[in-house]
Amino acid sequence: MILKIIEANFIKEETLLHINPGGLESSERLAKDGVIYFGKQNDEFINDFNFPNDENVGDRQFEIKYDIIKNCYRAKNLFGTGLFFNIDKKLVKLYNYI
């Protein structure tokens, strides 16, 4: 999955984040557990992706988790008033078995 930043106050727009079932590629947390944590950099939590230190961003703002059973990603807001995603297109993998 590719997450593209469309509108943000403190991240360069058009930034692409590459996510796979193990986690975020080039993660700052270096874990391959299927969970990607987004938040501001702090001493208490280690996030996969850190936003600049801003009072409007939580230590852990949101997470994206891969559901191995349903083969899908789920997003969960962990701080603040909301989390908004715009799904541009869905990629479907087709497998040919011989």
N, CA, C and O atoms as a GROMACS GRO file, in nm:
protein
  392
    1MET      N    1   0.086  -0.116   0.000
    1MET     CA    2   0.000   0.000   0.000
    1MET      C    3   0.090   0.123   0.000
    1MET      O    4   0.196   0.123   0.063
    2ILE      N    5   0.048   0.225  -0.070
    2ILE     CA    6   0.121   0.351  -0.070
    2ILE      C    7   0.028   0.458  -0.012
    2ILE      O    8  -0.083   0.478  -0.059
    3LEU      N    9   0.077   0.525   0.091
    3LEU     CA   10   0.004   0.634   0.154
    3LEU      C   11   0.066   0.764   0.106
    3LEU      O   12   0.184   0.788   0.128
    4LYS      N   13  -0.013   0.847   0.039
    4LYS     CA   14   0.038   0.973  -0.016
    4LYS      C   15  -0.020   1.088   0.064
    4LYS      O   16  -0.141   1.099   0.081
    5ILE      N   17   0.068   1.175   0.113
    5ILE     CA   18   0.026   1.292   0.188
    5ILE      C   19  -0.027   1.394   0.087
    5ILE      O   20   0.047   1.441   0.001
    6ILE      N   21  -0.155   1.428   0.098
    6ILE     CA   22  -0.217   1.521   0.005
    6ILE      C   23  -0.218   1.662   0.061
    6ILE      O   24  -0.187   1.758  -0.010
    7GLU      N   25  -0.252   1.675   0.189
    7GLU     CA   26  -0.259   1.806   0.252
    7GLU      C   27  -0.208   1.795   0.395
    7GLU      O   28  -0.257   1.712   0.472
    8ALA      N   29  -0.110   1.878   0.430
    8ALA     CA   30  -0.055   1.876   0.565
    8ALA      C   31   0.014   2.008   0.593
    8ALA      O   32   0.064   2.075   0.502
    9ASN      N   33   0.015   2.046   0.719
    9ASN     CA   34   0.079   2.171   0.758
    9ASN      C   35   0.229   2.154   0.781
    9ASN      O   36   0.305   2.250   0.766
   10PHE      N   37   0.272   2.035   0.817
   10PHE     CA   38   0.411   2.019   0.858
   10PHE      C   39   0.481   1.900   0.794
   10PHE      O   40   0.586   1.858   0.842
   11ILE      N   41   0.425   1.847   0.688
   11ILE     CA   42   0.490   1.741   0.610
   11ILE      C   43   0.481   1.782   0.464
   11ILE      O   44   0.379   1.835   0.421
   12LYS      N   45   0.585   1.757   0.391
   12LYS     CA   46   0.584   1.792   0.249
   12LYS      C   47   0.473   1.718   0.178
   12LYS      O   48   0.463   1.595   0.185
   13GLU      N   49   0.387   1.794   0.109
   13GLU     CA   50   0.279   1.732   0.032
   13GLU      C   51   0.341   1.647  -0.079
   13GLU      O   52   0.450   1.675  -0.128
   14GLU      N   53   0.270   1.543  -0.115
   14GLU     CA   54   0.312   1.444  -0.215
   14GLU      C   55   0.414   1.345  -0.158
   14GLU      O   56   0.468   1.264  -0.233
   15THR      N   57   0.441   1.350  -0.027
   15THR     CA   58   0.527   1.250   0.035
   15THR      C   59   0.461   1.114   0.023
   15THR      O   60   0.341   1.101   0.049
   16LEU      N   61   0.537   1.012  -0.015
   16LEU     CA   62   0.485   0.877  -0.030
   16LEU      C   63   0.541   0.788   0.081
   16LEU      O   64   0.662   0.785   0.103
   17LEU      N   65   0.452   0.717   0.150
   17LEU     CA   66   0.492   0.622   0.252
   17LEU      C   67   0.455   0.483   0.202
   17LEU      O   68   0.339   0.456   0.172
   18HIS      N   69   0.553   0.396   0.193
   18HIS     CA   70   0.533   0.260   0.142
   18HIS      C   71   0.508   0.166   0.261
   18HIS      O   72   0.592   0.152   0.350
   19ILE      N   73   0.391   0.103   0.258
   19ILE     CA   74   0.349   0.016   0.367
   19ILE      C   75   0.328  -0.124   0.311
   19ILE      O   76   0.265  -0.141   0.206
   20ASN      N   77   0.379  -0.224   0.382
   20ASN     CA   78   0.355  -0.362   0.345
   20ASN      C   79   0.301  -0.435   0.467
   20ASN      O   80   0.297  -0.376   0.575
   21PRO      N   81   0.259  -0.559   0.455
   21PRO     CA   82   0.200  -0.629   0.571
   21PRO      C   83   0.291  -0.634   0.694
   21PRO      O   84   0.240  -0.649   0.806
   22GLY      N   85   0.421  -0.622   0.677
   22GLY     CA   86   0.512  -0.622   0.792
   22GLY      C   87   0.520  -0.488   0.861
   22GLY      O   88   0.550  -0.481   0.980
   23GLY      N   89   0.493  -0.380   0.788
   23GLY     CA   90   0.500  -0.246   0.846
   23GLY      C   91   0.543  -0.143   0.745
   23GLY      O   92   0.531  -0.163   0.624
   24LEU      N   93   0.592  -0.031   0.795
   24LEU     CA   94   0.634   0.081   0.712
   24LEU      C   95   0.778   0.060   0.667
   24LEU      O   96   0.866   0.034   0.749
   25GLU      N   97   0.802   0.070   0.536
   25GLU     CA   98   0.938   0.064   0.486
   25GLU      C   99   1.013   0.186   0.539
   25GLU      O  100   0.956   0.295   0.543
   26SER      N  101   1.136   0.170   0.578
   26SER     CA  102   1.220   0.273   0.640
   26SER      C  103   1.158   0.327   0.769
   26SER      O  104   1.162   0.447   0.797
   27SER      N  105   1.101   0.236   0.847
   27SER     CA  106   1.040   0.269   0.976
   27SER      C  107   1.146   0.315   1.075
   27SER      O  108   1.258   0.262   1.077
   28GLU      N  109   1.112   0.413   1.157
   28GLU     CA  110   1.202   0.456   1.263
   28GLU      C  111   1.196   0.360   1.382
   28GLU      O  112   1.286   0.361   1.465
   29ARG      N  113   1.091   0.278   1.391
   29ARG     CA  114   1.074   0.183   1.501
   29ARG      C  115   1.143   0.050   1.470
   29ARG      O  116   1.175  -0.026   1.562
   30LEU      N  117   1.167   0.022   1.344
   30LEU     CA  118   1.237  -0.098   1.298
   30LEU      C  119   1.168  -0.229   1.337
   30LEU      O  120   1.234  -0.332   1.349
   31ALA      N  121   1.039  -0.228   1.357
   31ALA     CA  122   0.964  -0.350   1.390
   31ALA      C  123   0.888  -0.397   1.267
   31ALA      O  124   0.842  -0.316   1.187
   32LYS      N  125   0.876  -0.526   1.252
   32LYS     CA  126   0.801  -0.586   1.141
   32LYS      C  127   0.683  -0.664   1.199
   32LYS      O  128   0.670  -0.784   1.177
   33ASP      N  129   0.597  -0.594   1.273
   33ASP     CA  130   0.486  -0.658   1.344
   33ASP      C  131   0.349  -0.629   1.283
   33ASP      O  132   0.247  -0.665   1.342
   34GLY      N  133   0.346  -0.563   1.166
   34GLY     CA  134   0.219  -0.536   1.100
   34GLY      C  135   0.145  -0.415   1.152
   34GLY      O  136   0.032  -0.391   1.112
   35VAL      N  137   0.207  -0.338   1.242
   35VAL     CA  138   0.146  -0.217   1.296
   35VAL      C  139   0.237  -0.100   1.266
   35VAL      O  140   0.358  -0.108   1.285
   36ILE      N  141   0.179   0.010   1.218
   36ILE     CA  142   0.254   0.130   1.190
   36ILE      C  143   0.198   0.240   1.279
   36ILE      O  144   0.080   0.274   1.270
   37TYR      N  145   0.283   0.297   1.366
   37TYR     CA  146   0.242   0.404   1.456
   37TYR      C  147   0.291   0.537   1.403
   37TYR      O  148   0.407   0.552   1.363
   38PHE      N  149   0.200   0.635   1.404
   38PHE     CA  150   0.231   0.772   1.362
   38PHE      C  151   0.210   0.862   1.483
   38PHE      O  152   0.110   0.851   1.552
   39GLY      N  153   0.303   0.951   1.508
   39GLY     CA  154   0.291   1.044   1.620
   39GLY      C  155   0.409   1.138   1.623
   39GLY      O  156   0.493   1.138   1.533
   40LYS      N  157   0.414   1.220   1.730
   40LYS     CA  158   0.526   1.312   1.740
   40LYS      C  159   0.640   1.244   1.815
   40LYS      O  160   0.619   1.157   1.900
   41GLN      N  161   0.759   1.286   1.782
   41GLN     CA  162   0.877   1.225   1.843
   41GLN      C  163   0.882   1.261   1.991
   41GLN      O  164   0.869   1.377   2.029
   42ASN      N  165   0.901   1.157   2.076
   42ASN     CA  166   0.906   1.177   2.220
   42ASN      C  167   0.985   1.064   2.282
   42ASN      O  168   1.023   0.968   2.215
   43ASP      N  169   1.008   1.074   2.411
   43ASP     CA  170   1.088   0.972   2.481
   43ASP      C  171   1.006   0.852   2.524
   43ASP      O  172   1.062   0.744   2.545
   44GLU      N  173   0.874   0.868   2.537
   44GLU     CA  174   0.790   0.759   2.588
   44GLU      C  175   0.754   0.656   2.481
   44GLU      O  176   0.759   0.536   2.507
   45PHE      N  177   0.718   0.702   2.362
   45PHE     CA  178   0.676   0.612   2.256
   45PHE      C  179   0.775   0.621   2.140
   45PHE      O  180   0.828   0.728   2.109
   46ILE      N  181   0.798   0.509   2.077
   46ILE     CA  182   0.877   0.508   1.954
   46ILE      C  183   0.778   0.480   1.841
   46ILE      O  184   0.711   0.377   1.841
   47ASN      N  185   0.770   0.571   1.748
   47ASN     CA  186   0.678   0.559   1.636
   47ASN      C  187   0.752   0.518   1.510
   47ASN      O  188   0.874   0.535   1.499
   48ASP      N  189   0.677   0.463   1.416
   48ASP     CA  190   0.734   0.430   1.285
   48ASP      C  191   0.757   0.556   1.203
   48ASP      O  192   0.855   0.567   1.129
   49PHE      N  193   0.665   0.651   1.218
   49PHE     CA  194   0.674   0.778   1.145
   49PHE      C  195   0.649   0.890   1.244
   49PHE      O  196   0.545   0.894   1.310
   50ASN      N  197   0.744   0.981   1.256
   50ASN     CA  198   0.733   1.092   1.350
   50ASN      C  199   0.701   1.222   1.278
   50ASN      O  200   0.768   1.260   1.182
   51PHE      N  201   0.598   1.289   1.327
   51PHE     CA  202   0.565   1.424   1.282
   51PHE      C  203   0.651   1.521   1.362
   51PHE      O  204   0.701   1.486   1.469
   52PRO      N  205   0.669   1.643   1.312
   52PRO     CA  206   0.739   1.743   1.393
   52PRO      C  207   0.666   1.765   1.525
   52PRO      O  208   0.544   1.748   1.533
   53ASN      N  209   0.740   1.803   1.627
   53ASN     CA  210   0.682   1.826   1.759
   53ASN      C  211   0.586   1.944   1.753
   53ASN      O  212   0.627   2.058   1.732
   54ASP      N  213   0.458   1.916   1.770
   54ASP     CA  214   0.352   2.015   1.760
   54ASP      C  215   0.247   1.981   1.865
   54ASP      O  216   0.216   1.864   1.885
   55GLU      N  217   0.192   2.081   1.930
   55GLU     CA  218   0.093   2.056   2.036
   55GLU      C  219  -0.036   1.993   1.985
   55GLU      O  220  -0.111   1.936   2.064
   56ASN      N  221  -0.063   2.002   1.856
   56ASN     CA  222  -0.184   1.944   1.799
   56ASN      C  223  -0.167   1.798   1.757
   56ASN      O  224  -0.262   1.734   1.714
   57VAL      N  225  -0.046   1.746   1.772
   57VAL     CA  226  -0.017   1.608   1.735
   57VAL      C  227   0.008   1.528   1.862
   57VAL      O  228   0.083   1.572   1.950
   58GLY      N  229  -0.054   1.412   1.871
   58GLY     CA  230  -0.037   1.328   1.988
   58GLY      C  231   0.092   1.249   1.985
   58GLY      O  232   0.155   1.233   1.880
   59ASP      N  233   0.132   1.199   2.103
   59ASP     CA  234   0.250   1.113   2.109
   59ASP      C  235   0.233   0.994   2.015
   59ASP      O  236   0.327   0.953   1.946
   60ARG      N  237   0.114   0.940   2.014
   60ARG     CA  238   0.072   0.842   1.913
   60ARG      C  239  -0.058   0.892   1.856
   60ARG      O  240  -0.163   0.884   1.920
   61GLN      N  241  -0.053   0.945   1.735
   61GLN     CA  242  -0.169   1.009   1.673
   61GLN      C  243  -0.264   0.906   1.614
   61GLN      O  244  -0.385   0.910   1.640
   62PHE      N  245  -0.211   0.812   1.536
   62PHE     CA  246  -0.294   0.707   1.478
   62PHE      C  247  -0.208   0.587   1.444
   62PHE      O  248  -0.086   0.594   1.445
   63GLU      N  249  -0.275   0.477   1.415
   63GLU     CA  250  -0.205   0.355   1.374
   63GLU      C  251  -0.271   0.296   1.252
   63GLU      O  252  -0.391   0.313   1.231
   64ILE      N  253  -0.194   0.227   1.173
   64ILE     CA  254  -0.245   0.146   1.064
   64ILE      C  255  -0.198   0.004   1.093
   64ILE      O  256  -0.078  -0.019   1.114
   65LYS      N  257  -0.291  -0.089   1.093
   65LYS     CA  258  -0.259  -0.227   1.129
   65LYS      C  259  -0.303  -0.319   1.016
   65LYS      O  260  -0.411  -0.303   0.959
   66TYR      N  261  -0.218  -0.415   0.985
   66TYR     CA  262  -0.252  -0.514   0.883
   66TYR      C  263  -0.326  -0.630   0.949
   66TYR      O  264  -0.279  -0.686   1.048
   67ASP      N  265  -0.442  -0.665   0.895
   67ASP     CA  266  -0.522  -0.778   0.944
   67ASP      C  267  -0.491  -0.898   0.855
   67ASP      O  268  -0.537  -0.905   0.741
   68ILE      N  269  -0.414  -0.990   0.908
   68ILE     CA  270  -0.369  -1.106   0.829
   68ILE      C  271  -0.485  -1.198   0.791
   68ILE      O  272  -0.481  -1.260   0.685
   69ILE      N  273  -0.588  -1.206   0.873
   69ILE     CA  274  -0.702  -1.294   0.845
   69ILE      C  275  -0.787  -1.239   0.731
   69ILE      O  276  -0.827  -1.313   0.642
   70LYS      N  277  -0.815  -1.108   0.735
   70LYS     CA  278  -0.900  -1.046   0.632
   70LYS      C  279  -0.819  -0.989   0.516
   70LYS      O  280  -0.876  -0.939   0.419
   71ASN      N  281  -0.684  -0.995   0.527
   71ASN     CA  282  -0.596  -0.945   0.423
   71ASN      C  283  -0.629  -0.800   0.386
   71ASN      O  284  -0.650  -0.766   0.270
   72CYS      N  285  -0.633  -0.715   0.491
   72CYS     CA  286  -0.662  -0.574   0.469
   72CYS      C  287  -0.593  -0.490   0.576
   72CYS      O  288  -0.542  -0.542   0.675
   73TYR      N  289  -0.592  -0.360   0.554
   73TYR     CA  290  -0.535  -0.266   0.650
   73TYR      C  291  -0.649  -0.195   0.722
   73TYR      O  292  -0.754  -0.166   0.663
   74ARG      N  293  -0.627  -0.166   0.850
   74ARG     CA  294  -0.725  -0.092   0.930
   74ARG      C  295  -0.655   0.026   0.995
   74ARG      O  296  -0.543   0.014   1.045
   75ALA      N  297  -0.720   0.141   0.993
   75ALA     CA  298  -0.667   0.262   1.055
   75ALA      C  299  -0.747   0.294   1.180
   75ALA      O  300  -0.869   0.277   1.183
   76LYS      N  301  -0.677   0.339   1.283
   76LYS     CA  302  -0.743   0.372   1.410
   76LYS      C  303  -0.686   0.504   1.463
   76LYS      O  304  -0.564   0.520   1.475
   77ASN      N  305  -0.775   0.597   1.494
   77ASN     CA  306  -0.736   0.723   1.554
   77ASN      C  307  -0.702   0.700   1.701
   77ASN      O  308  -0.779   0.634   1.771
   78LEU      N  309  -0.590   0.752   1.748
   78LEU     CA  310  -0.550   0.733   1.886
   78LEU      C  311  -0.546   0.863   1.965
   78LEU      O  312  -0.531   0.861   2.087
   79PHE      N  313  -0.561   0.978   1.897
   79PHE     CA  314  -0.552   1.108   1.964
   79PHE      C  315  -0.626   1.212   1.882
   79PHE      O  316  -0.620   1.208   1.759
   80GLY      N  317  -0.695   1.303   1.946
   80GLY     CA  318  -0.756   1.416   1.876
   80GLY      C  319  -0.896   1.386   1.826
   80GLY      O  320  -0.962   1.292   1.870
   81THR      N  321  -0.938   1.469   1.733
   81THR     CA  322  -1.078   1.467   1.691
   81THR      C  323  -1.108   1.381   1.570
   81THR      O  324  -1.225   1.352   1.545
   82GLY      N  325  -1.009   1.339   1.496
   82GLY     CA  326  -1.043   1.259   1.379
   82GLY      C  327  -0.924   1.220   1.296
   82GLY      O  328  -0.813   1.269   1.313
   83LEU      N  329  -0.952   1.130   1.207
   83LEU     CA  330  -0.852   1.078   1.115
   83LEU      C  331  -0.922   1.066   0.980
   83LEU      O  332  -1.028   1.004   0.971
   84PHE      N  333  -0.864   1.124   0.877
   84PHE     CA  334  -0.930   1.126   0.747
   84PHE      C  335  -0.839   1.066   0.641
   84PHE      O  336  -0.722   1.103   0.629
   85PHE      N  337  -0.896   0.974   0.564
   85PHE     CA  338  -0.826   0.913   0.452
   85PHE      C  339  -0.913   0.929   0.329
   85PHE      O  340  -1.036   0.922   0.337
   86ASN      N  341  -0.850   0.951   0.215
   86ASN     CA  342  -0.919   0.952   0.088
   86ASN      C  343  -0.863   0.834   0.009
   86ASN      O  344  -0.746   0.834  -0.029
   87ILE      N  345  -0.945   0.734  -0.016
   87ILE     CA  346  -0.902   0.617  -0.090
   87ILE      C  347  -0.912   0.648  -0.239
   87ILE      O  348  -1.022   0.663  -0.293
   88ASP      N  349  -0.798   0.656  -0.304
   88ASP     CA  350  -0.794   0.693  -0.444
   88ASP      C  351  -0.820   0.573  -0.534
   88ASP      O  352  -0.903   0.580  -0.625
   89LYS      N  353  -0.750   0.465  -0.509
   89LYS     CA  354  -0.775   0.345  -0.588
   89LYS      C  355  -0.732   0.223  -0.509
   89LYS      O  356  -0.641   0.229  -0.427
   90LYS      N  357  -0.800   0.116  -0.534
   90LYS     CA  358  -0.772  -0.010  -0.466
   90LYS      C  359  -0.694  -0.098  -0.561
   90LYS      O  360  -0.729  -0.112  -0.678
   91LEU      N  361  -0.589  -0.157  -0.509
   91LEU     CA  362  -0.510  -0.249  -0.588
   91LEU      C  363  -0.551  -0.391  -0.552
   91LEU      O  364  -0.551  -0.430  -0.435
   92VAL      N  365  -0.585  -0.466  -0.652
   92VAL     CA  366  -0.625  -0.605  -0.630
   92VAL      C  367  -0.518  -0.694  -0.689
   92VAL      O  368  -0.483  -0.680  -0.806
   93LYS      N  369  -0.466  -0.785  -0.609
   93LYS     CA  370  -0.368  -0.880  -0.660
   93LYS      C  371  -0.439  -1.003  -0.713
   93LYS      O  372  -0.527  -1.058  -0.648
   94LEU      N  373  -0.400  -1.044  -0.831
   94LEU     CA  374  -0.455  -1.165  -0.891
   94LEU      C  375  -0.343  -1.267  -0.901
   94LEU      O  376  -0.232  -1.235  -0.945
   95TYR      N  377  -0.372  -1.386  -0.862
   95TYR     CA  378  -0.273  -1.493  -0.864
   95TYR      C  379  -0.317  -1.598  -0.967
   95TYR      O  380  -0.432  -1.641  -0.969
   96ASN      N  381  -0.222  -1.639  -1.049
   96ASN     CA  382  -0.248  -1.746  -1.145
   96ASN      C  383  -0.178  -1.871  -1.094
   96ASN      O  384  -0.056  -1.874  -1.078
   97TYR      N  385  -0.256  -1.974  -1.070
   97TYR     CA  386  -0.199  -2.100  -1.024
   97TYR      C  387  -0.203  -2.199  -1.140
   97TYR      O  388  -0.305  -2.216  -1.206
   98ILE      N  389  -0.092  -2.263  -1.163
   98ILE     CA  390  -0.083  -2.360  -1.274
   98ILE      C  391  -0.097  -2.500  -1.218
   98ILE      O  392  -0.094  -2.597  -1.293
   0.00000   0.00000   0.00000
